[in-house]
């Protein structure tokens, strides 16, 4: 037997081969949640194997609600992560994904449940803004300065990086608004 005969006998027809390839490619659409394995991390983007014909691309701005964070501090090669499909194929044929928006969708469900049950949320202060603090609770929650302590606090910067417990007093998904107390 010649090598080409062996290959044909092992693989089958060209149609069988194409069907086998198609069977390994997952199908999805914009807005779907996908799970993939991180295959590359650099400053601008993360590549994710999602079982499609090409890797999915997560631009660094779509990794986290935190600004100016190094992607290598969030994910590592081999990590399994969930991402939302923003664009199945951009003009360069790449699949654009968002880890941040996948977490956002999941977090809204959790936060809504905690508000209904009047549960405390725990988060890390990530930013000082005019009038209060931004707290990472899976979403960006706003904690007004007047509610940080019993007495008025003039300088809120020492709170950055600290864990805080709070209750959700206002929730508006349409306006992406979470107010904490």
C-alpha positions as CSV (number, residue, x, y, z in Angstrom):
1,X,0.0,0.0,0.0
2,X,1.2,3.5,-0.8
3,X,1.1,6.3,1.9
4,X,-1.7,8.1,0.0
5,X,-3.8,4.9,0.1
6,X,-3.3,4.5,3.8
7,X,-4.3,8.2,4.4
8,X,-7.4,7.7,2.3
9,X,-8.3,4.5,4.1
10,X,-7.7,6.0,7.5
11,X,-9.5,9.2,7.0
12,X,-12.2,8.2,4.5
13,X,-13.5,10.4,1.8
14,X,-12.9,14.2,1.6
15,X,-16.5,14.7,2.7
16,X,-15.9,12.5,5.8
17,X,-12.8,14.6,6.6
18,X,-14.7,17.9,6.2
19,X,-17.6,16.6,8.3
20,X,-15.1,15.5,11.1
21,X,-13.6,19.0,11.1
22,X,-17.1,20.7,11.2
23,X,-18.0,18.4,14.1
24,X,-15.2,19.8,16.2
25,X,-16.1,23.4,15.5
26,X,-18.6,24.9,17.9
27,X,-21.2,27.2,16.6
28,X,-22.3,30.3,18.4
29,X,-23.7,33.8,17.8
30,X,-23.1,37.4,19.0
31,X,-24.3,37.6,22.6
32,X,-23.7,34.0,23.5
33,X,-21.6,33.0,26.5
34,X,-18.7,30.7,25.7
35,X,-16.1,28.9,27.8
36,X,-12.5,28.7,26.6
37,X,-9.0,28.1,27.6
38,X,-6.5,31.0,27.7
39,X,-3.7,30.2,25.2
40,X,-1.9,33.6,25.1
41,X,-1.7,36.7,27.3
42,X,-0.1,40.0,26.4
43,X,-0.6,43.7,27.3
44,X,-3.2,44.4,24.5
45,X,-5.2,41.2,24.4
46,X,-5.8,37.6,25.6
47,X,-6.3,34.7,23.1
48,X,-8.9,32.1,24.1
49,X,-9.4,28.7,22.5
50,X,-13.2,28.4,22.3
51,X,-13.3,25.5,19.9
52,X,-13.9,27.7,16.9
53,X,-11.8,27.9,13.7
54,X,-9.7,30.7,15.2
55,X,-9.0,31.7,18.8
56,X,-11.3,34.3,20.3
57,X,-9.7,37.6,21.2
58,X,-10.4,39.5,24.4
59,X,-9.1,43.0,24.1
60,X,-7.5,44.1,27.5
61,X,-10.3,46.7,28.0
62,X,-12.8,43.8,28.0
63,X,-11.1,41.8,30.7
64,X,-12.1,43.7,33.8
65,X,-14.2,46.6,35.2
66,X,-10.9,47.8,36.7
67,X,-9.0,50.3,34.5
68,X,-5.3,50.1,33.7
69,X,-4.8,46.5,35.0
70,X,-2.2,44.2,33.4
71,X,-4.0,41.2,31.8
72,X,-1.3,38.9,33.2
73,X,-2.5,39.8,36.7
74,X,-6.0,38.6,35.8
75,X,-5.5,35.5,33.7
76,X,-2.8,32.9,32.9
77,X,-2.3,30.5,30.1
78,X,-4.3,27.4,30.8
79,X,-7.0,29.1,32.7
80,X,-10.6,28.3,31.8
81,X,-12.7,31.4,31.6
82,X,-16.2,32.4,30.5
83,X,-16.6,35.2,27.9
84,X,-19.4,36.9,26.0
85,X,-19.3,36.9,22.2
86,X,-19.3,40.6,21.1
87,X,-18.6,39.9,17.5
88,X,-18.5,36.5,15.8
89,X,-16.2,37.8,13.1
90,X,-14.8,41.3,12.8
91,X,-13.4,42.7,9.5
92,X,-10.2,40.8,10.1
93,X,-12.1,37.5,10.7
94,X,-11.4,37.5,14.4
95,X,-13.9,36.5,17.1
96,X,-14.1,39.4,19.6
97,X,-15.0,38.4,23.2
98,X,-15.5,40.1,26.6
99,X,-14.7,38.5,30.0
100,X,-15.9,41.7,31.7
101,X,-19.4,41.6,30.1
102,X,-19.8,37.8,30.8
103,X,-19.1,38.6,34.5
104,X,-21.4,41.6,34.3
105,X,-24.3,39.5,33.1
106,X,-23.7,36.9,35.8
107,X,-23.1,39.5,38.5
108,X,-26.4,41.3,37.7
109,X,-28.4,38.1,38.4
110,X,-26.5,37.6,41.7
111,X,-26.8,41.3,42.8
112,X,-30.6,41.4,42.0
113,X,-31.0,38.2,44.2
114,X,-29.0,39.8,47.0
115,X,-31.1,42.9,46.9
116,X,-34.4,40.9,47.0
117,X,-33.1,39.0,50.0
118,X,-31.7,42.2,51.6
119,X,-28.2,40.5,51.9
120,X,-24.9,42.3,52.5
121,X,-22.5,42.5,49.6
122,X,-18.7,42.5,50.0
123,X,-16.4,44.2,47.6
124,X,-13.1,46.0,47.2
125,X,-12.8,49.7,46.9
126,X,-11.2,50.3,43.5
127,X,-11.6,54.1,42.9
128,X,-12.4,57.4,44.6
129,X,-14.8,59.5,42.5
130,X,-16.6,62.8,43.1
131,X,-19.0,62.2,45.9
132,X,-17.9,58.7,47.0
133,X,-16.2,55.4,46.3
134,X,-16.5,52.8,43.5
135,X,-16.6,49.3,44.9
136,X,-16.0,46.1,42.8
137,X,-18.9,43.8,43.7
138,X,-18.8,42.0,40.3
139,X,-20.2,45.3,39.1
140,X,-19.2,48.9,39.7
141,X,-21.1,49.9,42.8
142,X,-21.2,53.5,44.1
143,X,-20.9,54.1,47.8
144,X,-21.7,57.7,48.6
145,X,-19.2,59.5,50.8
146,X,-22.0,60.4,53.2
147,X,-22.6,56.7,53.8
148,X,-18.9,55.5,54.2
149,X,-18.7,56.2,57.9
150,X,-21.1,57.5,60.6
151,X,-19.1,60.8,60.6
152,X,-18.1,62.7,57.5
153,X,-14.8,61.5,55.9
154,X,-12.8,64.2,54.1
155,X,-10.2,62.0,52.5
156,X,-11.4,58.8,50.9
157,X,-8.1,57.7,49.4
158,X,-7.2,55.4,52.3
159,X,-10.2,53.2,51.4
160,X,-8.7,52.2,48.1
161,X,-7.9,48.4,48.1
162,X,-9.9,47.9,51.3
163,X,-12.8,45.3,51.6
164,X,-16.1,46.8,52.5
165,X,-19.5,45.4,53.4
166,X,-22.6,47.2,52.2
167,X,-26.3,46.9,51.3
168,X,-27.8,47.6,47.9
169,X,-30.1,50.6,48.2
170,X,-30.7,51.3,44.5
171,X,-30.4,49.1,41.5
172,X,-31.1,50.0,37.9
173,X,-29.8,47.7,35.2
174,X,-30.9,50.0,32.3
175,X,-28.8,52.8,33.7
176,X,-26.1,50.4,34.9
177,X,-26.6,52.0,38.4
178,X,-25.8,50.3,41.7
179,X,-25.9,52.4,44.8
180,X,-24.6,51.0,48.1
181,X,-25.0,51.9,51.7
